[in-house]
Structure formats: C-alpha cells, structure tokens
C-alpha cells in the first residue's frame, strides 16, 4: 500500500493508506480518496453504542474537570462498516504490536493537583 501525508496539515506521524492499482482484492472497485478540507482530530475518549441498524461512535477529550468528557465528534456507521472497521483496526494493532510490543491499555492514574495523569 502507498502512504500519503496530504490532508493532515503536515502533522508528523499521521498517515493515511491508499490502495494502489494491483493491490485490489477481487470484486473491489477502484476509488480515489480526496482529503481536501478534512479536519484531523485527536481524541482520548470514545464510546460505542449498538443501534438496530448501526453503531454510534462518540469521540471526545477529558476537560480540566476530571469528571467531564467533552464529546467533539459523533459518527454512525452500518453494522457491516463497523465490522470492517473492527477488522481493519485489529490488523493495524497486531502489526504495530508485532514491531513495538504490546500496547498497555490499563487505566491511567487519576488527575491530581490539576496535573494530567497517564492515559
């Protein structure tokens, strides 16, 4: 797969993957991804809720008040898309952990004295 940094304001470490000709799977159509005007956001919190025909994902960040999360973006996807997303993220995490070791997802320390803890 080819990688590109366009559309992310030149932020280092943020890359998108685009399929190039010859890498298509059988029965897949060729598409061109246009990222003009895309906003890249960073989140430290998410929730996922199952609906009758889709999955709702909420993304946000913790505010200065340790008990408050500000939801900044919502996304609703079909169940099929949610499954594809799950598979794609699982593949990426497996590749990362193979190269860099297991990612620790245990709970971070609580905020204390106004200082941000590990998340």
PyMOL commands that set and color helices and strands:
alter all, ss='L'
color gray80, all
select helices_A, chain A and resi 79-100
alter helices_A, ss='H'
color red, helices_A
select strands_A, chain A and resi 2-4+16-18+45-50+54-62+69-78
alter strands_A, ss='S'
color yellow, strands_A
deselect
rebuild
show_as cartoon
